[in-house]
Amino acid sequence: MANNQTKKEVVIDYEAIAKQESFKALVRKKNSFLWSMTVIFLAAYMMLPILTSYTEILHQKAFGEITWVWIYSAGLFLMTWGLCHLYVAKANSYDKEAKAIIAEYENGGGRR
Amino acid sequence: MSFTAIFFFVAIVGLTLVVTWWASKRTSSASDFYTAGGGLTGWQNGLAIAGDYLSAASFLGIAGAVALFGFDGFFFSVGYLVAYLVVLYIVAEPLRNLGKFTLADMITARFNNAKVRGTAALSTITIVLFYMIAQLVGAGALIQLLLGIDYWIAVLIVGVMMTTYVLFGGMTATSWVQIIKACLLMLGTVIISFLVLLKFDFSIATMFREMATATDNGAAYLNPGLRYTNGIDTISMLIALVVGTAGLPHILMRFFTVKDAQTARSSVIWATWIVGLFYILTIFLGFGAAAFVGKEDIIAANPAGNMAAPLLADALGGDILFSFVCAVAFATILAVVAGLVLSGASALSHDIYGQIIKKGKISEKEQVLAARIGSITIAVISILLALGAQTLNVAFLVSLAFCIAGSANLPVIIYTIYWKRFNTAGAVTAMLTGLISALAIVAVSPNVWNPVEGAAIFVGEPLIMLTNPALISVPLGFLGGFIGTLLSKESDEAKYREVDVKANTGISVQDVSH
């Protein structure tokens, strides 16, 4: 970053970064991942009250006295842990791309 | 009250005060006060998030609900945990990349407008106050029960303690109180769960087999439907849990307390595992209480079932475990209310006073002073309201806080990050529609109106049968923001691109490094 800036704030040309193809690609990729996952886990979650309120499917016994509703709920717990780790792995890889995007902008003459 | 009980209470009070004294020496700037200078490590912040998240409602409330209603109580555990994914996938990182101390900071990163900031601060303060009153009334009743002291003294003890942490130690002290509490809570819960499993020969199958006959509900105890019989209402409640969490100010504030996005993420992994394991263990707490304490005794101690976990500890571990669990419950309440005071104070002092009244022209010293005055104000108001609300059934206040968080805060967060056309008018209408509709629907709901005297605040027929307004108020919040945006021609694409770049790359965060 420029050392001759007197203020702490560095002037960044956001417009220039937003126009970079690499940035657009990252945002597209990120948003499609985040939202498709969100739709999936919210659907899986909302199926629980829908199934328990309007059907008897989850009331049936799965193992001994353990009914499917507990298995389904356990699945939601596993899903939460799994998606948590998936998110962190994905986000760390997006971080690398974001760094590359900023480097590209700094070298590409957005500022001179 | 026994010697062991006094010992545990004094130990917890002493330990947290030492932490506060230590933290007070490190609290000199506004950033120290609100965000612990962003200096927490991943596991520390993860434990602090868990400490904020696992309120007395989670520990005492869910254990009691599972004990009394079987699976229907466990709905809360599932909802609160999955809610974590909404925070993680949609809210946490953009919030962190755009904001400084508060939710309003994040929204005004795009719309630098006093009305937007004021409305965001208003919804934050409303949520915090409702949540605080519910926590304080619950705390008062609990400590009254545990220590045999008057309700008003109990509320004052908790009130003075929480104010002390926040006032002197700011976010550093508050975080450490939350960390200590999270560790104690997990320890207590694991010990009780272990003792419950011991009784069932360490077999989940045996536990379920015995639970099928342990209560007077028979096998129905193991299935949903004991408490929630209205499908629409159940769905509405589960919506409130999952979207509300993502808008709760004291949870959102925890993403500003670490230095970078990677640390924020590692703290989230810690928190998700701890919180998830805790919620799994609520099954053992609840089942154990139902089997070894029994419904009559649980209800006799507290009609809402809040004493189920302490009574179970007493039944399985005697006086020492009972005293320990009561002290943990006390620490739980302290940690959560301290977090709430801090988020309320940030809205009042940073947003309303610092940014709107003083227009950001405020020295570091004045900021810290304002933060302290704001903390006292929030604390005093909530203590006074809690003293007045003793006889009120306040359980609905928590669901109301969740609904406002989900209906007023979440739509505006999502639109700010993801919708290019969104504008100032949309932001204000989104928040006001969510806030007002949640309040209005609750005002005509069975929480407030019930034909049976004493069951609710007023005697009469509710206009709407939803006990939780989320099913209506959350879509209304989104719709309000949408219509408000379209009604105003204003639109600033350049500003959106800036926000988009910041949110996705975190480029501006380096500039505010501590």
HADDOCK unambig.tbl for C-alpha pairs under 7 A between the chains (distance, minus, plus):
assign (segid A and resid 8 and name CA) (segid B and resid 511 and name CA) 6.75 0.50 0.50
assign (segid A and resid 9 and name CA) (segid B and resid 511 and name CA) 6.27 0.50 0.50
assign (segid A and resid 14 and name CA) (segid B and resid 497 and name CA) 6.70 0.50 0.50
assign (segid A and resid 14 and name CA) (segid B and resid 498 and name CA) 5.10 0.50 0.50
assign (segid A and resid 14 and name CA) (segid B and resid 501 and name CA) 6.47 0.50 0.50
assign (segid A and resid 15 and name CA) (segid B and resid 494 and name CA) 6.86 0.50 0.50
assign (segid A and resid 15 and name CA) (segid B and resid 497 and name CA) 6.50 0.50 0.50
assign (segid A and resid 15 and name CA) (segid B and resid 498 and name CA) 6.88 0.50 0.50
assign (segid A and resid 18 and name CA) (segid B and resid 497 and name CA) 6.14 0.50 0.50
assign (segid A and resid 18 and name CA) (segid B and resid 501 and name CA) 6.24 0.50 0.50
assign (segid A and resid 27 and name CA) (segid B and resid 504 and name CA) 6.92 0.50 0.50
assign (segid A and resid 34 and name CA) (segid B and resid 89 and name CA) 5.91 0.50 0.50
assign (segid A and resid 38 and name CA) (segid B and resid 89 and name CA) 6.99 0.50 0.50
assign (segid A and resid 49 and name CA) (segid B and resid 234 and name CA) 6.38 0.50 0.50
assign (segid A and resid 49 and name CA) (segid B and resid 235 and name CA) 5.66 0.50 0.50
assign (segid A and resid 50 and name CA) (segid B and resid 235 and name CA) 6.95 0.50 0.50
assign (segid A and resid 52 and name CA) (segid B and resid 224 and name CA) 6.51 0.50 0.50
assign (segid A and resid 53 and name CA) (segid B and resid 231 and name CA) 4.80 0.50 0.50
assign (segid A and resid 54 and name CA) (segid B and resid 231 and name CA) 6.95 0.50 0.50
assign (segid A and resid 59 and name CA) (segid B and resid 223 and name CA) 5.96 0.50 0.50
assign (segid A and resid 64 and name CA) (segid B and resid 205 and name CA) 6.45 0.50 0.50
assign (segid A and resid 64 and name CA) (segid B and resid 209 and name CA) 6.97 0.50 0.50
assign (segid A and resid 65 and name CA) (segid B and resid 208 and name CA) 5.60 0.50 0.50
assign (segid A and resid 65 and name CA) (segid B and resid 209 and name CA) 5.34 0.50 0.50
assign (segid A and resid 65 and name CA) (segid B and resid 212 and name CA) 6.97 0.50 0.50
assign (segid A and resid 66 and name CA) (segid B and resid 208 and name CA) 6.05 0.50 0.50
assign (segid A and resid 73 and name CA) (segid B and resid 78 and name CA) 6.68 0.50 0.50
assign (segid A and resid 77 and name CA) (segid B and resid 276 and name CA) 6.84 0.50 0.50
assign (segid A and resid 80 and name CA) (segid B and resid 82 and name CA) 6.05 0.50 0.50
assign (segid A and resid 80 and name CA) (segid B and resid 85 and name CA) 6.57 0.50 0.50
assign (segid A and resid 81 and name CA) (segid B and resid 272 and name CA) 6.80 0.50 0.50
assign (segid A and resid 81 and name CA) (segid B and resid 273 and name CA) 6.90 0.50 0.50
assign (segid A and resid 84 and name CA) (segid B and resid 85 and name CA) 6.91 0.50 0.50
assign (segid A and resid 84 and name CA) (segid B and resid 269 and name CA) 6.63 0.50 0.50
assign (segid A and resid 88 and name CA) (segid B and resid 265 and name CA) 6.24 0.50 0.50
assign (segid A and resid 98 and name CA) (segid B and resid 505 and name CA) 5.09 0.50 0.50
